[in-house]
Amino acid sequence: MRIAVTGGTGFVGSHFIDAALAVGHEVTALTRRAKPGRDGLTWVAGDLADRAAMRHLVDNADAVVHVAGVLNVPTEADFDAANVAGTLQMLAAATAAGAKRFVFVSSLAAREPQLSMYGASKARAEELVRRSGLDWVIVRPPAVYGPGDKETLELFRMARRGFILMPPGGRASYLHVNDHARLLLGLAQPAGPKHIVTEPDDGRPAGWSHAELGSALAKAVGVPARTLSAPRSLLTWGARLDRLLRGEGAKLTADRVSYFCHPDWVADPAKAPPKGLWQPEIPTPEGLAETAAWYREKGWL
């Protein structure tokens, strides 16, 4: 197949490209900065606002896998520009090019759009995808982790220091990035299911409590660690402090605190991917240990 990919320079997108190339697909991927070439991979210079780049990206594509988006920006307008308008541009380009298959990487946060600007923007983008005339599939991954991930790195670092600060009580699902990449590949196939919303996970029923995940992280890094549940008020204060210290580069924002504190980010088993298409292969304890080893090798941990 020839697959057009957005977000290919990021954590999830880069692993997807590796998986696609490994099984012989041709990939065209969008990039803002010059990247070294690879067999089977063509980089297209531009971004989601560049219509000429979009046309080039999807030319002769059998499927489009739209991963690009933002997790953490200051305003609702910034979220909409990237996550909503960017998705609309991608849908328009795919439609004009005749690329019927469209796989959209959304988020579990779209289930609760009232909680955060991020979740609301993903929900609006999902609605655009549903209204398109394409053979669309929407994937709502839970927390995706694995080698190269900078979002969950701080959890590993806290575990290494002997304490892990978590949001108030709740449960969440997790998924290794390589399992996620395999799912996207399966869904990009012409004969894959269409017009479905799917919520994958690691196969653990009812997900993980924060304390359970903390114990798994401690084991992965090989250090006894205590998991502490932080009240929402403390996280809100932390977001203000992070804003003061890092400005627009703050990692903990009021928007993120809002959805971090929601008690249920467990994938819905009724929306699990079809078993004949995909099943998770990497148990989370094994995946966390592999990720910790990668961080240590790279000097991140």
Secondary structure, DSSP 8 states (H G I E B T S, - for coil): -EEEEESTTSHHHHHHHHHHHHTT-EEEEEESS----BTTEEEEE--TT-HHHHHHHHTT-SEEEE----S--SSHHHHIIIIIIHHHHHHHHHHHHT--EEEEE--GGGG-TTS-HHHHHHHHHHHHHHHSSSEEEEE---EEE-TT-SSSHHHHHHHHHTEEEE-SS-EE-EEEHHHHHHHHHHHHSTTS--SEEE----S-TT-EEHHHHHHHHHHHHTS--EEEE--HHHHHHHHHHHHHHHGGG-SS-HHHHHHHT-SEE---GGG---TTT----S-HHHHHHHHHHHHHHHT--
